[in-house]
Amino acid sequence: MINRPIYKIFLCVYALFYVLAGCNHFLSTTVYYGIMPKWLPAHGFLIYFSGVLEIVFGILLLIKKTRKLAAVLIILMLIAFMPAHIYMIQKAPFILGKILVTPFIAWARLPFQLLFIG
């Protein structure tokens, strides 16, 4: 049985996480260039596009009628982001903004992706 108040709090936090993450694509664009695999085309477009998607999907999570669709789209988006996470593992250690991404940190991000997908 789902505890409704707890569920709503986690849902709001999860939605806010995606909205803020999406906004960060516009505020810290140069950071995202550092984790884009070289073989992907149009890095700038993909960074902004993924930011828009995260914002829209986060908002859709808050609307009961679109919540399941948003969840499926977020799962697909997280799967699409996997090459960037794998690229980070291959590239580590490196500086991302002001953060030193060690191999441990790069590897530790993968389980979080699985958690978010779940």
C-alpha positions as CSV (number, residue, x, y, z in Angstrom):
1,M,0.0,0.0,0.0
2,I,1.4,3.4,-1.0
3,N,1.4,6.0,1.7
4,R,-0.2,8.9,-0.2
5,P,1.6,11.9,1.5
6,I,5.0,10.2,1.2
7,Y,4.3,9.2,-2.4
8,K,3.4,12.8,-3.3
9,I,6.5,14.2,-1.6
10,F,8.8,11.8,-3.5
11,L,6.9,12.5,-6.7
12,C,7.3,16.3,-6.3
13,V,11.0,15.9,-5.4
14,Y,11.6,13.6,-8.4
15,A,9.8,16.0,-10.7
16,L,11.7,19.0,-9.3
17,F,14.9,17.1,-9.8
18,Y,14.3,16.7,-13.5
19,V,13.1,20.3,-13.9
20,L,16.2,21.6,-12.2
21,A,18.5,19.2,-14.1
22,G,16.9,20.4,-17.3
23,C,17.5,24.1,-16.4
24,N,21.1,23.2,-15.6
25,H,21.6,22.3,-19.3
26,F,21.0,26.0,-20.1
27,L,23.0,27.4,-17.1
28,S,26.0,25.1,-17.3
29,T,26.1,24.2,-21.0
30,T,29.9,24.1,-21.2
31,V,30.0,21.4,-18.5
32,Y,27.8,19.1,-20.7
33,Y,30.2,19.4,-23.6
34,G,32.7,17.6,-21.5
35,I,30.6,14.5,-21.1
36,M,29.3,14.2,-24.6
37,P,30.8,11.3,-26.6
38,K,32.7,12.7,-29.5
39,W,30.9,10.5,-32.0
40,L,27.5,12.2,-31.2
41,P,26.6,14.9,-33.7
42,A,25.3,18.4,-32.8
43,H,26.5,18.6,-29.2
44,G,24.9,22.0,-28.6
45,F,21.6,21.0,-30.0
46,L,21.6,17.7,-28.0
47,I,22.5,19.5,-24.7
48,Y,19.7,22.0,-25.1
49,F,17.2,19.5,-26.4
50,S,17.8,17.1,-23.5
51,G,17.4,20.0,-21.1
52,V,14.0,20.8,-22.6
53,L,13.0,17.2,-22.4
54,E,14.0,16.9,-18.7
55,I,12.0,20.1,-17.9
56,V,8.9,18.9,-19.9
57,F,9.1,15.3,-18.5
58,G,9.5,16.7,-14.9
59,I,6.3,18.8,-15.3
60,L,4.4,15.9,-16.9
61,L,5.2,13.8,-13.8
62,L,3.1,16.2,-11.8
63,I,0.0,15.8,-14.0
64,K,-1.9,12.6,-13.1
65,K,-3.1,12.0,-16.7
66,T,0.5,12.2,-18.1
67,R,2.4,10.7,-15.2
68,K,2.7,7.2,-16.8
69,L,3.7,8.6,-20.1
70,A,6.3,10.8,-18.4
71,A,7.7,7.8,-16.5
72,V,8.1,5.8,-19.7
73,L,9.7,8.8,-21.5
74,I,12.1,9.4,-18.6
75,I,13.1,5.7,-18.7
76,L,13.8,6.0,-22.5
77,M,15.7,9.2,-21.9
78,L,17.9,7.7,-19.2
79,I,18.7,4.8,-21.5
80,A,19.6,7.3,-24.2
81,F,21.9,9.0,-21.8
82,M,23.9,5.8,-21.1
83,P,26.5,6.5,-23.8
84,A,27.4,9.7,-21.9
85,H,27.8,7.8,-18.7
86,I,29.9,5.1,-20.3
87,Y,32.0,7.8,-22.0
88,M,32.6,9.4,-18.5
89,I,33.9,6.0,-17.3
90,Q,36.3,5.8,-20.3
91,K,37.4,9.4,-19.9
92,A,37.9,9.4,-16.1
93,P,39.7,11.0,-14.3
94,F,38.8,14.4,-15.6
95,I,37.6,17.8,-14.4
96,L,33.9,18.5,-15.0
97,G,33.3,22.1,-14.1
98,K,34.9,22.3,-10.7
99,I,34.5,18.6,-9.9
100,L,37.2,16.0,-10.3
101,V,35.4,13.0,-11.8
102,T,37.4,9.9,-10.7
103,P,36.8,6.5,-12.1
104,F,35.0,5.6,-8.9
105,I,32.6,8.6,-9.3
106,A,32.0,7.8,-13.0
107,W,31.2,4.1,-12.1
108,A,29.1,5.1,-9.2
109,R,26.8,7.1,-11.5
110,L,25.6,4.0,-13.3
111,P,23.7,2.5,-10.3
112,F,21.9,5.8,-9.9
113,Q,20.7,5.6,-13.5
114,L,19.3,2.2,-12.7
115,L,17.6,3.5,-9.6
116,F,16.1,6.4,-11.5
117,I,14.9,4.0,-14.2
118,G,13.3,1.8,-11.4
